[in-house]
């Protein structure tokens, strides 16, 4: 699975961005997809994940209620809609794939097998 993230940019606090992650391959729907982020000097942290069918999602406490993860299996794409952005959301955002056919939604980066290149999100105060 090859992943290509896009949609990052510079936005003011309170604004919104939508990240996209396009995946290659014909078995996209069998993979759990996740978004992680990494700020300078910090470890990569979990943001959100979604099961292959899109029926189950999981969010980090810090983004719950502000971010929404979704997927379009017909177009091999996963999205991260980010609203009410805060300066502390500033980071490089990565999409990742876990699977295929993973049972649980996982939140640890090392458990994800495939990674995109990252897209920078900068939120100004």
N, C-alpha and C positions, 0 to 999 in steps of 0.2 A: 504494500500500500504506500503510495506517495501522496504527500499532503502539501498543499500550498495555501498559506494564510494570507489574507489581505484585509484592508479596510481600516487600518490604524491611521492615526493622525493626531493633530493638535486640536484640543477643544477646551473651552472654558468650563470651569466648575459649574455643575448643574446641567451641562449639556449631554448630548447623546452621541453614540457611535454604534455602528453595526459591523462586527467582524464576520468575515466569511472564511471558510476553509474548504477548498475543493480537493476531492480525493480521486485517485485513479483506481481502476480495478472494477470488477463486476460483482464483488461480494461486499460492497460497502455496507449494506443493511445488516450484515452479520457482526459488525464491529460496534462496540461501545465507543463513543467519541467523547473526548474531554478537552477542556480549555484549562491551561495553566498560565501563570504569569511569573515574571522574574524582574524584580527591581534591582538597581545597582547595589552590590554588596549584600544581597539577600539571596536566600535559597529559592528555588522554584517552588511555587505554591499552587495548590489546587484552586480552581475557580468554579468549574461546573462540569457535569457529565450527563450524558444522555444514552439510554439503551438503544440497541439497533432498530427496534420498532418505533422508537420515539415515545413509548408509553411511560417510561420512568425517567425522572431527572433528579439530580442532586446538586446542591449549591453549597459553597462555602458560606459561613455565617456572615462574613464581611460583605457579601454581594447579594445575599438573599433579599428579594423584594425590589432590587434595582436592576439586576441582570436576568436575562432569559435566554436559555439555550434551546435551540430547535434544530431540526434537520429535514432535509428534502432528499429522500432516498432515490427518487427518480432522477435527480440531478447530482447525486453524489456530493452533497454539500451540507455542512453543518454551520450554524450561525450562532453568534453571541450578540444579542441586543443589549447594549449597556446604556442605561438611563441614570439620571441624577449622578453623574460622574463627580468624583472627588479627587483632589490632588493626590491622595494616597493610592488611587487606582493607577497612577503612572507606572508603567512597566512595559517590558516586551511580553506580548501575549503569544502563546504557542498553542496550536491544536495538536491533538494526539489521538492515536487509535489503540484500542485495547481489544485483543481477541485473536481469532474470531470466536464467537459464541461464549463470551464471558458471562458468568451467571450474575455476579454482583457488580454494582457500580463502585469503582475503586477511586481512591483519592490520592494515591501515592505515585509520584512521577515514574519511579523505577518499574512500576507494574504495567506501564504503557509501552507498547512495542514499536510504534512508529510515530515520528514527529515531523511537523512542518518546520519551516525556517524561522518563524516568529515575525510579528508585526508590532511596531512601536506605537504605544498609546501614551500621549502626554496630556495631562489635565492641568491647566493653569488656574491659579487662584485669583 
